[in-house]
Amino acid sequence: MQAGYLRHVAVIVAAGIAGTLANAAAAALLIDGTLIRLALVPGRYAIAILVASVLPFILARTGVRPAAAIGFVILAVAPSLLAKLVFGAGAPWPTVLGLNAVYAIAAVAVYLSLARTRPL
């Protein structure tokens, strides 16, 4: 495999992990401390990484600022739709969107930070 491809994957994985940890921490701080256990659910990381995988495509087609804005919207809305419509999350929509906005902010920030360190 090419080093560039592996770097893309590593940056996406880092963004997904950071977003998931931020999401679990926000849920624990804002809702219930026991929700920190969300950080221990492997499936959440898989979905977070999968959703974050759209970021390189967005960045390749836009500048950094539009990529941050578009990425934020997609990374906040897509997991919220999955949580409510596929996984049956019982929390109200504003709560789900708010917690996924935390994921989105962290994931986009980590992705853009690492992607800009050395162009992908």
C-alpha positions as CSV (number, residue, x, y, z in Angstrom):
1,M,0.0,0.0,0.0
2,Q,1.1,3.5,-0.6
3,A,2.1,5.7,2.3
4,G,-0.3,8.4,1.2
5,Y,-3.3,6.0,1.3
6,L,-2.3,4.8,4.8
7,R,-1.9,8.4,5.9
8,H,-5.5,9.2,4.6
9,V,-6.8,6.3,6.6
10,A,-4.9,7.2,9.7
11,V,-6.1,10.8,9.7
12,I,-9.7,9.6,9.2
13,V,-9.4,7.1,12.0
14,A,-7.9,9.7,14.3
15,A,-10.8,12.1,13.5
16,G,-13.4,9.4,14.1
17,I,-11.8,8.4,17.4
18,A,-11.5,12.0,18.6
19,G,-15.1,12.7,17.7
20,T,-16.4,9.7,19.5
21,L,-14.4,10.5,22.7
22,A,-15.7,14.1,22.6
23,N,-19.2,12.9,22.1
24,A,-19.1,10.4,25.0
25,A,-17.5,13.1,27.3
26,A,-20.2,15.6,26.4
27,A,-22.9,13.1,27.1
28,A,-21.3,12.3,30.4
29,L,-20.9,16.0,31.4
30,L,-24.2,17.3,30.1
31,I,-26.6,14.4,30.7
32,D,-25.4,11.6,33.0
33,G,-21.9,10.7,34.1
34,T,-22.5,7.1,33.4
35,L,-22.8,7.8,29.7
36,I,-19.0,8.0,29.6
37,R,-19.4,4.2,29.0
38,L,-20.4,5.2,25.4
39,A,-16.6,5.6,24.8
40,L,-16.3,1.8,25.3
41,V,-18.7,0.8,22.5
42,P,-16.7,-0.4,19.4
43,G,-19.6,0.0,17.0
44,R,-19.7,3.8,17.8
45,Y,-16.1,4.1,16.6
46,A,-16.8,2.2,13.4
47,I,-19.7,4.4,12.5
48,A,-17.8,7.6,13.5
49,I,-14.9,6.6,11.3
50,L,-17.2,5.6,8.4
51,V,-19.0,9.0,8.6
52,A,-15.6,10.9,8.9
53,S,-14.5,9.2,5.7
54,V,-16.4,11.8,3.7
55,L,-14.0,14.6,4.9
56,P,-11.2,14.0,2.4
57,F,-13.7,14.1,-0.5
58,I,-15.1,17.4,0.8
59,L,-11.7,18.9,1.3
60,A,-10.6,17.8,-2.1
61,R,-13.5,19.7,-3.7
62,T,-13.6,22.8,-1.6
63,G,-11.3,25.1,0.4
64,V,-10.6,24.6,4.1
65,R,-13.3,26.9,5.4
66,P,-16.1,25.4,3.2
67,A,-14.8,21.9,4.0
68,A,-15.1,22.7,7.7
69,A,-18.6,24.0,7.4
70,I,-19.9,21.3,5.1
71,G,-18.1,18.6,7.1
72,F,-19.6,19.9,10.3
73,V,-23.2,19.7,8.9
74,I,-22.7,16.3,7.4
75,L,-20.9,14.9,10.5
76,A,-23.6,16.3,12.8
77,V,-26.7,15.3,10.8
78,A,-25.7,11.8,9.4
79,P,-25.0,10.2,12.7
80,S,-28.1,11.8,14.2
81,L,-30.2,10.3,11.5
82,L,-28.6,6.9,12.0
83,A,-29.0,7.2,15.8
84,K,-32.7,8.1,15.6
85,L,-33.9,6.2,12.6
86,V,-31.7,3.1,12.5
87,F,-30.6,2.5,16.1
88,G,-33.7,3.9,17.8
89,A,-32.1,6.4,20.1
90,G,-34.6,7.5,22.7
91,A,-33.2,10.9,23.4
92,P,-34.9,13.9,21.9
93,W,-33.7,15.2,18.5
94,P,-32.1,18.4,19.9
95,T,-30.1,16.3,22.3
96,V,-29.0,13.8,19.6
97,L,-28.1,16.7,17.2
98,G,-26.3,18.6,20.0
99,L,-24.1,15.6,21.0
100,N,-23.4,14.8,17.4
101,A,-22.4,18.4,16.8
102,V,-19.8,17.9,19.5
103,Y,-18.6,14.8,17.6
104,A,-18.6,16.8,14.4
105,I,-16.6,19.7,15.8
106,A,-13.9,17.4,17.2
107,A,-13.7,15.2,14.2
108,V,-13.5,18.1,11.7
109,A,-11.0,19.9,13.8
110,V,-8.7,16.9,14.2
111,Y,-9.1,16.0,10.5
112,L,-8.3,19.4,9.2
113,S,-5.4,19.8,11.7
114,L,-3.8,16.6,10.7
115,A,-4.6,17.0,7.0
116,R,-3.0,20.5,7.0
117,T,0.1,19.4,8.9
118,R,1.2,17.6,5.7
119,P,-1.1,17.8,2.7
120,L,-2.8,14.5,2.0
